[in-house]
Amino acid sequence: GDCFDPLSLPDGQLALPLADATGHGIGPALIMTECRALFHALITVTPDLADVVARVNNLLEADLPDGKFVTAFFGLLSPADHTLSWISAGQAPLFQYHARSGQLLELPAGGVPAGIVADFPYDAPTRWAMEPGDFMVLVTDGFLECTNAAGEQFGHARLQTVIHAHSACGSADIIRGMTGAIEAFVGNQPQADDLTALVVRRR
């Protein structure tokens, strides 16, 4: 039920979807396939992220059964001017690291998950002009909700600590640091949910 699938666009931008459908198994996988296909098809027609997200939301709302929805980050990365723009449809947390200050911010979602409310008024895309060393970490809720033998969840604070500790590392090492911390935390407990992460970094 998780998906991340960057797509190169003709104008040189990179479309960055990361999403998580409710539930587990084949049903959510099919929902995610639909969501991915809708976003890819629409973003290749227009770079207007607000319009694309509104259309994806309405199409999913018309098609999905009651109680089914998708939390999603819909982003556009412009390498030409080092900007990342996004709309978050219920997908949170978003971790934004500012290299100049060493500050790691946890940003909330900007709207409800896709497929719940037709014509939902999502906020205009957030636009971030990234400086060298800046990065954003996107994760699905499997990172936060994994549980150890004592029944404790890994949670936001532990994940923030791990990300900050790896802030000088490359993108792949940030993800390795997070997954390594999760594995050490849960021990022999079974993995209950998908773990999906995406790091967007300006070198």
Residue pairs with C-beta under 8 A, 6 or more apart in sequence:
1 20
1 21
1 22
1 23
1 24
1 25
1 28
1 29
1 31
1 32
1 194
2 19
2 20
2 21
2 32
2 140
2 142
2 194
2 196
3 17
3 18
3 19
3 20
3 32
3 35
3 36
3 196
4 16
4 17
4 18
4 19
4 138
4 196
4 198
5 17
5 36
5 40
6 14
6 15
6 16
6 17
7 14
7 15
7 17
7 40
7 43
7 44
8 14
8 15
9 15
9 43
9 44
9 47
10 44
11 47
12 78
12 79
12 80
13 47
13 76
13 77
13 78
13 79
14 76
14 77
14 79
15 39
15 40
15 43
15 74
15 75
15 76
16 73
16 74
16 75
16 76
16 77
16 84
16 86
16 198
16 200
17 35
17 36
17 39
17 40
17 72
17 73
17 74
17 75
18 72
18 73
18 75
18 91
18 138
18 140
18 196
18 198
19 32
19 35
19 36
19 70
19 71
19 72
19 73
19 91
19 114
20 32
20 70
20 71
20 72
20 91
20 140
20 141
20 194
20 196
21 28
21 29
21 31
21 32
21 35
21 68
21 69
21 70
22 28
22 31
22 67
22 68
22 69
22 70
23 68
24 193
27 68
31 60
31 64
31 68
31 70
32 70
34 60
34 63
35 56
35 60
35 70
35 72
35 114
38 55
38 56
38 59
38 60
39 52
39 56
39 72
39 74
42 51
42 52
42 55
42 56
43 49
43 52
43 76
46 52
47 76
49 74
49 76
49 85
49 86
49 87
49 125
50 87
50 122
50 124
50 125
52 74
53 74
53 87
53 89
53 114
53 122
54 119
54 120
54 122
56 72
56 74
56 114
57 89
57 114
57 115
57 117
57 118
57 120
57 122
58 118
58 119
60 69
60 70
60 114
60 115
61 114
61 115
61 116
61 117
61 118
62 118
63 115
64 115
68 115
69 90
69 113
69 114
69 115
69 116
70 89
70 90
70 113
70 114
70 115
71 89
71 90
71 91
71 92
71 109
71 113
71 114
71 140
71 141
72 88
72 89
72 90
72 91
72 113
72 114
73 86
73 87
73 88
73 89
73 91
73 94
73 138
74 86
74 87
74 88
74 89
75 84
75 85
75 86
75 200
76 84
76 85
76 86
76 125
77 83
77 84
77 200
78 84
78 85
81 129
82 129
82 130
82 131
82 202
83 127
83 128
83 129
83 130
84 127
84 128
84 130
84 136
84 200
85 125
85 126
85 127
85 128
86 94
86 125
86 126
87 110
87 111
87 122
87 123
87 125
87 126
88 94
88 107
88 108
88 109
88 110
88 111
89 109
89 110
89 111
89 112
89 113
89 114
89 122
90 109
90 111
90 112
90 113
90 114
91 109
91 113
91 138
91 140
92 107
92 108
92 109
93 106
93 107
93 108
93 139
93 144
93 156
94 106
94 107
94 108
94 109
94 136
94 137
94 138
95 104
95 105
95 106
95 107
95 136
95 137
95 138
95 139
95 159
95 160
95 163
96 104
96 105
96 106
96 107
96 128
96 134
96 136
97 103
97 104
97 105
97 134
97 135
97 136
97 137
97 163
97 164
97 167
98 104
98 105
98 131
98 134
99 131
99 132
99 133
99 134
99 135
99 167
100 131
100 133
102 167
104 160
104 163
104 164
104 167
106 156
106 160
107 126
110 122
110 123
110 126
111 120
111 121
111 122
111 123
112 120
128 134
128 136
130 202
131 202
132 202
132 203
133 201
133 202
134 201
134 202
135 167
135 171
135 174
135 199
135 200
135 201
135 202
136 199
136 200
136 201
137 163
137 174
137 178
137 197
137 198
137 199
138 197
138 198
138 199
138 200
139 159
139 178
139 195
139 196
139 197
139 198
140 193
140 194
140 195
140 196
140 197
141 193
142 191
142 192
142 193
142 194
142 195
142 196
143 154
143 159
143 178
143 182
143 195
143 197
144 153
144 154
144 155
144 156
144 159
145 153
145 154
145 192
145 193
146 153
146 154
146 182
146 185
146 186
146 189
146 191
146 192
146 193
146 195
147 153
147 154
147 186
147 189
147 192
148 154
148 185
148 186
148 187
148 189
149 187
149 188
149 189
154 181
154 182
154 185
154 186
158 181
158 185
159 178
159 181
162 177
162 178
162 181
163 174
163 177
163 178
165 177
166 173
166 174
166 177
166 178
167 174
169 177
170 201
171 199
171 200
171 201
172 199
174 199
175 197
175 199
178 197
179 195
179 197
182 195
